[in-house]
Amino acid sequence: MQWLHRLLPDLVVLPAHDDTPYGELLVRDLLAHDGRLSPDAFVELKEYEATTFDAAYRLNPARRPRCVADPAGGTLGSVA
């Protein structure tokens, strides 16, 4: 990831099945703009990325997703 970001500074990572605010914003903006990011969304995503990953592209421990049990007691929880 470090190498890719040095080579392609405008790279935006699109994680599969990302139910985080990053993934939701990315998908919503891509759908709204015919598969291209708006300049505002690009800035917001890069800011989110900078707070989510360190320089070695390791996940910031405070931003790690965590599993949340279903409050109704069902078998499926969610990711927060």
C-alpha positions in Angstrom: 0.0 0.0 0.0 2.8 2.4 0.8 4.4 1.8 -2.6 1.0 2.3 -4.4 0.4 5.6 -2.5 3.8 6.9 -3.4 3.3 6.0 -7.0 -0.4 7.0 -7.2 -1.1 9.8 -4.6 -4.7 10.1 -5.8 -5.4 6.4 -5.1 -8.5 5.8 -3.0 -8.8 2.4 -1.5 -12.1 0.7 -2.1 -12.5 -2.0 0.5 -15.0 -4.7 -0.3 -18.0 -4.9 2.0 -17.0 -1.8 3.9 -19.9 -0.7 6.2 -17.8 2.1 7.7 -18.5 5.8 7.1 -15.5 5.7 4.6 -17.1 2.9 2.6 -20.6 4.4 2.7 -19.3 7.8 1.6 -17.3 6.3 -1.2 -20.1 4.1 -2.6 -22.7 6.9 -2.3 -20.5 9.4 -4.1 -19.5 7.0 -6.8 -23.1 6.1 -7.5 -24.1 9.8 -7.5 -21.4 10.9 -9.9 -21.4 8.2 -12.6 -18.5 6.2 -11.1 -16.3 9.2 -10.4 -15.6 10.9 -7.1 -16.5 14.5 -6.6 -13.6 16.8 -5.5 -15.3 17.3 -2.1 -15.7 13.6 -1.6 -12.1 12.9 -2.6 -10.8 15.4 0.0 -13.1 13.9 2.7 -12.0 10.4 1.9 -8.3 11.3 1.9 -8.8 13.0 5.4 -10.6 9.9 6.6 -7.8 7.7 5.2 -5.2 9.8 7.0 -6.9 9.3 10.4 -7.5 5.6 9.8 -4.1 4.5 8.7 -0.5 5.3 9.8 2.4 6.0 7.4 3.1 2.3 7.1 -0.6 1.8 6.1 -1.4 -0.1 9.3 -4.9 0.4 10.7 -5.0 2.9 13.6 -6.0 0.8 16.6 -8.7 3.4 17.5 -10.3 3.0 14.1 -10.4 -0.8 14.1 -13.8 -2.1 13.3 -15.5 -4.1 16.1 -18.3 -6.5 16.1 -21.5 -5.4 17.9 -24.0 -8.1 18.9 -27.5 -7.8 17.7 -29.4 -5.9 20.5 -32.5 -8.0 19.8 -30.5 -11.2 20.5 -30.4 -12.4 16.9 -27.5 -14.4 15.5 -26.1 -11.6 13.3 -24.5 -8.5 14.7 -23.0 -5.6 12.9 -19.7 -3.9 12.5 -19.1 -0.5 14.2 
